[in-house]
């Protein structure tokens, strides 16, 4: 058995009680979304060289998740699986803390490596959690909770990620999240040994899911601009939509849940069509209706993730598959970055069609995961390892949903409070007074030091005493 397969199998054997594993996946999702959002600013140096250089660097970064994942398992090849997971979380935490304090080119190098590492560790963690009966639902709930936690934190910070802050507002939330992440991994490692995990197929579904989260479903700025609703309203609506999606998946996956009378083929087709239909509506509708459709896209996307990963395990326990294991991390990374790259490419090299079609196509690929999957195979109950018993994700789901809900409430309250206390815009000068227009292409807000400093941008604008400001 290869080190990676042995590690994933051993990790799964310790995580039959899902709360520690679900917490690890949720916090890893929050960390991963934050570092994925940093891709644009980190690649600004490469963009200055050429679009091709930037694209190649981005692809190498996200495909490199497989290399780092295999390297992590090789380094810990003499340890058990839970130790491998814990080591991966610790290495990621160290890299993320280093990224917090660095500037200029060192930040770029460490930042890109952190992106690769976060994708690799998250892929392994989701595979571990999904490798149990009902694990697909648990994984979907955990990822939705992690995305809601990320959005709640962003709202509390005014959408200016902690990663770019060198002040207390940068170090405090970062340190707290990483401490909780390591603590959850330690708890997962200490869980008693139970039954071995099953190998999970269709892990690539996590790639388009993460891409859609970053671009649309967990993006407060997108929700506000697309719906023409103030951020203090659109952001919380999108955040609680993610929590609603997690709650619906948890309820649908609980033992004894009411089943539909529709045929499995019809249900699969409806689930597959729901994400692209909802995402298309988000782009082609207007006004508050966009927020309703956005919540619909969140519900549809996490239904796809739950169904795909729940029905993905193969017959029998995890088997040696080093190429397949490496491919999982690579496909997740590629599925995350490729839609982002193609979408952004339109601004430098016109695609010849509206670039929102790229995002809709990503939703189509996500939906196809339910169609492309193989039919679930029977799991032998007379295995030498003993029978398998379905696990309940009800209690751990409630714990995570309540925790993320509190963060969302705090973030929403701060966003609304900021909106209420912001000074109203002054009246436009009369037509007899001179007007000063400031037009600025921000380029991700990157400053000469390679950081994102919104206060510095604001001060630079104020120095011009403008009448009108347009930012691109």
Secondary structure as UniProt FT lines:
FT   HELIX           3..14
FT   HELIX           18..37
FT   HELIX           39..42
FT   HELIX           44..49
FT   HELIX           51..63
FT   HELIX           65..75
FT   TURN            76..78
FT   HELIX           81..101
FT   HELIX           104..130
FT   TURN            133..134
FT   HELIX           135..156
FT   TURN            157..159
FT   HELIX           162..164
FT   HELIX           168..190
FT   TURN            203..204
FT   HELIX           205..212
FT   HELIX           213..217
FT   HELIX           220..227
FT   HELIX           231..252
FT   TURN            255..256
FT   HELIX           264..284
FT   TURN            287..288
FT   HELIX           289..310
FT   HELIX           322..345
FT   TURN            346..348
FT   HELIX           356..372
FT   TURN            381..382
FT   TURN            384..385
FT   HELIX           394..421
FT   TURN            431..432
FT   STRAND          437..440
FT   HELIX           443..445
FT   TURN            448..449
FT   HELIX           454..463
FT   TURN            464..465
FT   STRAND          468..471
//
